[in-house]
Amino acid sequence: MIYNNNLELIKLNNHISYITSTDVPLSANVVLVNGNDHVWMFDVGNHPDIPEIVNEFNRDGKKVNAVLSHFHPDHIGNIQKIKFDKVYQGRLTFKHTGLGDITESDIYIDDGGVRLHIFPLPSSHSKGSLAMEADETYCFLGDGIYAMERLEEKVYNAGLLKEEINVLNTVKADNFCLSHREPFITPKEIVIRHLEKIYGRRSKNEAYIKDC
Ligand SMILES: [Zn+2]
């Protein structure tokens, strides 16, 4: 369904859909999961039309929970515009939202047959990132696999990148979903191979690896 020229709600399966990202305003992909008790959002985006799309998706008026990948405004901008039952996020994100709980270890939830796995993702892009696996089929990563800006360069922290590869290898889902990317889904093995290639370029004593 197309809501305006650049915002779409796309179905992944019977209970999972996502809203596409936009450049103006900068707004990340928003994932909507229809559980038995709750509608779950992975990231809440920053586009002003998103709250209305969530209402239409949530026809039964269920309570809404949010999982926030990291604190950047394109991912959390709508946090005050939707009423949430629970908010899951890393410590640094909580500093920006002041709402909900801090998640620092794996959480497994079964919401009427919809299985969610929320977990901390070591990431160069942002400290305290979270990722979410659904149905052991899709893994939503936000901006977690991207580099960070440092002194006008894009770089990866070598230690974090190694930890990130290790964590991603344990994920069961084969479909990795990267925010701001078209197509939204990239196979797990391609994402891991890409990160391993970057890690392979590190030089011995340097803590940072340039993105290219
Ligand atoms: Zn970001």
Boltz pocket constraint, residues with backbone or C-beta under 6 A from the ligand:
constraints:
  - pocket:
      binder: B
      contacts: [[A, 70], [A, 72], [A, 125], [A, 126], [A, 143]]
      max_distance: 6.0
